[in-house]
Amino acid sequence: MTLTARDAFTRWQDTVLSGFAGPQTGPAGPDGAAAATGDTQTAYGDDLADDLVVEWPFNPPGRPRRVEGRAAFEAIAGPGRAALPVRFEGFRDLVVHETADPEVIIAEYVLAGTVLTTGRQASAAFVTVLRVRDGKVVHVREYQDVAAMAAALGELPG
């Protein structure tokens, strides 16, 4: 069976909630999306295309807004997740929209978890646009509530 966009998103959810790459203590990773994905070898296995493009249009200055290539994404994703002091516990208010393009889904959700350094429960809203072509994830665009994420991690400017 060929991987669909919905299948890829479901696999990613399962990996996030399984805690693969383990929630660690320490500073936040290079960006929220990379941190949330965990170790991409396990999250996606061979599901990522070599020419993958991942975008985070709302990332603040100093954090990547676009990464091109599977290797470049994997170079930041695993270490980012390992450095993020959060145990992800659930996807709330999840709505997955099918689109006119069968390669694309749009997922809206709130990702909830516990900040391990403080014990604080927190959540942030996300919208992810995911494209799978020929059984491989070729494009991910993730819109994150970066202010909620920064507040949860105590990283808002004073």
Summary of the structure (lengths in Angstrom):
residues: 158
radius of gyration: 14.6
end to end distance: 51.1
largest distance: 51.1
contacts: 479
relative contact order: 0.22
helix: 29%
strand: 37%
